[in-house]
Amino acid sequence: MFTSRQPQSFSRQAGISLTGLIFVLAVLGVAAVFAMKLIPTYMEYSAIKGAMQRAKETGGTNREMQVAFDKNADMNNVTAIRGADLVITRDNGEPQLSFAYEKRVSLMGNVSLVIDYEGTTDPSGEVAAKDAPAEGGQ
């Protein structure tokens, strides 16, 4: 009735070592810091796209669409661009709005990440370039 039992071999144990756990936690920490810094810029970009779409729906003159964008952007705490930064073109009488800007996010010390955001209401997806003379007021 007695059975002989052999002790389990420690070489067959599975799991994560303390060093491995620290490494995984460090990687997750760095990813969390990136997410905390980048998610607000993406949320602002989404708010800009929504405000631009609502400004296009208001129609009217270019200035009226810019004012509508500014009102919407103010409600969503958008600081990256203003209505005057929108490029408004008219294709077959229908207004098309577009924008492009870059956002610089400081990561740590002198290390920054630069993100280029752009958007348009044009069905072709082409973002119109802002003319240099129109910017300078000439």
Secondary structure in CASP SS format (residue, H / E / C, confidence):
PFRMAT SS
TARGET T0000
AUTHOR 0000-0000-0000
METHOD secondary structure of the structure
MODEL  1
M C 1.00
F C 1.00
T C 1.00
S C 1.00
R C 1.00
Q C 1.00
P C 1.00
Q C 1.00
S C 1.00
F H 1.00
S H 1.00
R H 1.00
Q C 1.00
A C 1.00
G C 1.00
I C 1.00
S C 1.00
L H 1.00
T H 1.00
G H 1.00
L H 1.00
I H 1.00
F H 1.00
V H 1.00
L H 1.00
A H 1.00
V H 1.00
L H 1.00
G H 1.00
V H 1.00
A H 1.00
A H 1.00
V H 1.00
F H 1.00
A H 1.00
M H 1.00
K H 1.00
L H 1.00
I H 1.00
P H 1.00
T H 1.00
Y H 1.00
M H 1.00
E H 1.00
Y H 1.00
S H 1.00
A H 1.00
I H 1.00
K H 1.00
G H 1.00
A H 1.00
M H 1.00
Q H 1.00
R H 1.00
A H 1.00
K H 1.00
E H 1.00
T H 1.00
G C 1.00
G C 1.00
T C 1.00
N H 1.00
R H 1.00
E H 1.00
M H 1.00
Q H 1.00
V H 1.00
A H 1.00
F H 1.00
D H 1.00
K H 1.00
N H 1.00
A H 1.00
D H 1.00
M H 1.00
N C 1.00
N C 1.00
V C 1.00
T C 1.00
A C 1.00
I C 1.00
R C 1.00
G H 1.00
A H 1.00
D H 1.00
L C 1.00
V E 1.00
I E 1.00
T E 1.00
R E 1.00
D E 1.00
N C 1.00
G C 1.00
E E 1.00
P E 1.00
Q E 1.00
L E 1.00
S E 1.00
F E 1.00
A E 1.00
Y E 1.00
E E 1.00
K E 1.00
R E 1.00
V E 1.00
S E 1.00
L E 1.00
M E 1.00
G C 1.00
N C 1.00
V E 1.00
S E 1.00
L E 1.00
V E 1.00
I E 1.00
D E 1.00
Y E 1.00
E E 1.00
G E 1.00
T E 1.00
T C 1.00
D C 1.00
P C 1.00
S C 1.00
G C 1.00
E C 1.00
V C 1.00
A C 1.00
A C 1.00
K C 1.00
D C 1.00
A H 1.00
P H 1.00
A H 1.00
E H 1.00
G H 1.00
G C 1.00
Q C 1.00
END
